[in-house]
């Protein structure tokens, strides 16, 4: 009798916990995952790297990153440039290996870093 009582108490403690855990696991699966959506890729003239323009933060920002050619953008990547909203940066590499980007005049800039090995010219 004592063992059956211990089993009942164990079941009363574990079953609700398992049910709550299963419910939370199910609900987390329903929430859409925000990731990066690549909108443009422009290879450098020397073919060694590429500019990747993408929307991050669930589409709330336009970002730019420089990656080796052929390397995929990680889902949690951040760029050297982050501008609020969706914008066409009109990117182009000039003949000297500099990268030219157009920033909208009213854009709210969250990040504007200088990546190593590349000169960025903002128009």
C-alpha positions in Angstrom: 0.0 0.0 0.0 2.8 2.4 0.8 4.4 1.9 -2.6 1.2 2.7 -4.4 0.8 5.9 -2.4 4.3 7.0 -3.3 3.6 6.2 -7.0 0.4 8.3 -6.8 2.2 11.2 -5.2 4.9 11.0 -7.9 2.3 10.9 -10.6 0.5 13.9 -9.2 3.8 15.8 -9.1 5.1 14.8 -12.6 2.0 14.8 -14.8 1.0 18.5 -14.4 4.6 19.5 -15.0 4.9 17.4 -18.1 1.6 18.8 -19.4 2.7 22.4 -18.8 6.0 21.7 -20.5 4.4 20.1 -23.5 2.0 23.0 -23.8 4.8 25.6 -23.7 6.8 23.6 -26.2 3.8 23.6 -28.6 3.1 27.3 -28.1 6.8 28.3 -28.8 6.5 26.4 -32.1 3.6 28.7 -33.1 5.6 31.9 -32.7 7.2 32.9 -36.0 11.0 33.2 -35.9 12.4 36.4 -37.1 15.4 36.1 -39.3 17.3 37.9 -42.0 15.9 38.2 -45.5 18.5 38.9 -48.2 17.3 41.5 -50.6 20.4 42.2 -52.7 23.9 40.8 -53.2 26.6 42.7 -55.1 30.1 41.1 -55.7 33.2 43.2 -55.5 35.1 43.7 -58.7 38.0 41.6 -57.5 35.6 38.7 -56.7 36.8 38.2 -53.2 33.9 39.6 -51.2 30.3 40.6 -51.6 28.0 43.2 -50.1 24.8 41.6 -48.8 21.8 43.9 -48.2 19.2 42.3 -46.0 16.2 43.1 -43.8 16.7 42.3 -40.2 14.8 42.6 -36.9 11.7 41.0 -38.5 11.8 43.4 -41.4 12.0 46.6 -39.4 15.6 47.5 -40.5 17.7 47.5 -43.7 21.2 46.2 -43.0 24.4 45.7 -45.0 27.2 43.3 -44.4 30.3 42.3 -46.3 31.1 38.6 -46.6 33.4 36.4 -48.6 31.9 35.5 -51.9 29.8 32.4 -51.6 29.3 32.6 -47.8 25.7 32.6 -46.7 24.4 35.2 -44.4 23.8 33.7 -40.9 20.3 34.0 -39.6 21.5 36.0 -36.6 23.9 38.2 -38.5 24.2 41.9 -38.0 25.7 44.3 -40.5 28.0 47.3 -40.4 25.0 49.5 -41.4 21.5 49.4 -39.9 18.9 51.8 -41.1 15.3 51.9 -39.8 12.7 50.9 -42.4 13.0 49.3 -45.8 15.3 51.2 -48.1 17.1 50.7 -51.4 20.7 51.5 -50.6 21.6 51.5 -54.4 24.9 49.8 -53.7 27.8 49.8 -56.2 31.5 49.0 -56.1 33.7 51.6 -57.8 36.8 50.8 -59.8 39.0 51.3 -56.8 37.3 48.7 -54.6 35.3 51.3 -52.6 31.7 50.6 -51.8 29.1 53.4 -52.5 25.8 53.3 -50.7 22.9 55.8 -50.8 21.3 56.7 -47.5 17.9 58.3 -47.6 18.1 61.8 -46.2 15.4 61.2 -43.6 16.7 57.8 -42.5 17.2 57.0 -38.9 20.6 55.2 -38.6 21.0 52.7 -35.8 24.6 51.6 -36.7 27.1 52.9 -39.2 30.5 51.2 -38.7 33.5 51.1 -40.9 34.2 47.4 -41.9 37.9 46.4 -42.1 39.5 46.5 -45.5 36.7 48.4 -47.3 36.1 52.1 -47.7 32.5 53.0 -47.6 31.3 56.1 -49.4 27.9 57.3 -48.4 26.0 59.3 -50.9 
